Amino acid sequence: MANTIKTFFLGRPLADHEMGHERLGKIQALAVFSSDALSSVAYATEAILFELAALGGAAMDWSLPVSLAICVLLLILLISYRQTIHEYPSGGGAYIVAKANLGETSGLVAGGALLLDYLLTVSVSVSAGILAITSAFPFLAPYKVILCLISIWFIVLGNLRGIKDSGKIFAVPTYVFIISIFTLIGVGAYQALTGTLSPKPISEALTFQYPAIGIFMVLKAFSAGCTALTGVEAVSNGVPAFRKPESENAISTLVWMVVILAIMFIGISLLGHLIHVTPNDNETVVSQIARHIFGTGIIYYVIQFSTMGILILAANTAFADFPRLCSLLAIDRYLPRQLASLGDRLVFSNGILLLGFFASVLVILYGGDTNSLLPLYAVGVFISFTLSQSGMVVKFYRDRTRGWMHHAAINATGALVTTTVLIVISVTRFMHGAWIILLLVPLNVLVFKKIKKHYYDLAPQLVTKPEDFKDCGAPLDVMVLIPLSNMHRGMIRAIRFGRSISKDVIAVTVDINPEGTKRLSDAWPLYNTGIPLTILPSPFRSMSEPLLDFVSSKIEEARNQKREVVLLIPEFITARWWHNILHNQTAVIIRTYIWLKYPELVVTSVRHRLKY
């Protein structure tokens, strides 16, 4: 039944030779890898306006120059990441680039920062998507956390079906969003050119003017708007997911993504500037612009639903890259090895589930509030930007292939700009939550190294040599211990099995119930088991302590005689799960105690299944 349900929801298991069919064409790849970047237009302009609104109406005029500056930075990143894709066609994520060119610690910093950024991508995107729909339907606002969780696990389910299936599922909402935003910008531009786009009256809250607009406040707005750049690195991280030729298809997808993102971001910022949109906690900037241009007709709701869709599906970019990065770290032994392997559907299922779990926790902790999560955002991605670009400079300098100085200059410019932005973001948003990421990144590196050390220390203890197997053919001299509480049919199999592997079998019971012990003692000779019964006194009615002491003495005795000790635990399996409640689970208790104190001891359960 479990397999049937799994197949129904996730599809049939895929064989290794089907990997090629799971790769993405450019149209599907744009939906999978660009949804994070494209969705940022829904909140990047709003983030800029929130910072500038505190300074009055005059400061709002800075929104357009700030947006243009961010687009220049976007162009620099485009040129830089094109080179990264060329140089690392097997996947040029910041972790790979930094580790290969700057060393282990730099690679782990980049990897840890990216993992945090992907986690925040899911939380921020889904929260913003639900905010878009609650802007249109305010009565849903009290349920936003529940709606966020439903959305996260819907995306988890889609990704567990495989990258190709997730591309098909999420392509339609992505392209509907692109068309709806281009429609909004186009109609808005037409109204502006024909003089029919009337601006809103400036809010009284913005009539107060600061004597001067400080550079710090402009930089703060710039750092807030840099959330528009998150997700730009996703294509370079996921090059192996593209169809052949992988690099060319990835670069083409990256260029289209950046062009579409730039047009939409500048278009939204320009319309917000022309209409005099004032940011508030109850309605998004995109909702205000759409309502002003189209009213509350069907087009407005299409824009809101498509915005909700792309924001929720923006998390899909993280679900495409987070598990892949976890796999790379796990292969290098910096994360548990369970994260390294592909699942039934040729995706990294454990990484997908891990991301879904932690994103859900983050949404619950922050109540699905986008404004509370945004200050944590972008710090991690700019750390990875900086290390990736710096690593590429080192690579070009070290390899010195033809034209290396030109290529290195491009990445050096990218590294300089992203470093500057990282400093600006860290300073301007430090007290608003950026300090959490700056603290967690080195903690992540520490955890990675601890995990690697564990695997490193474990390896020598498991290494075998041919001479270690020289005695494998010789039979072991075994002492078998069988703990009993009372006599039942399950005991028969345990005794028979014990006598089949050793002539030295001892049955042992703890006297915590004198009447029951006497019945067992009196009846024991009648069973003709051929093995002795040892009764352990327990004046304090403890079952574990006398048994552990007895087992300990037998282990020491066996060690002195160079023998092995095997513990056979008889137990019966009930026909219904709830029947377990009616029994005291003595076998489970004994097994747990023995495993905790003697982890090297061979402990075997001999089970007898009940029919009803």
Summary of the structure (lengths in Angstrom):
residues: 612
radius of gyration: 32.0
end to end distance: 21.1
largest distance: 106.5
contacts: 2097
relative contact order: 0.13
helix: 72%
strand: 7%
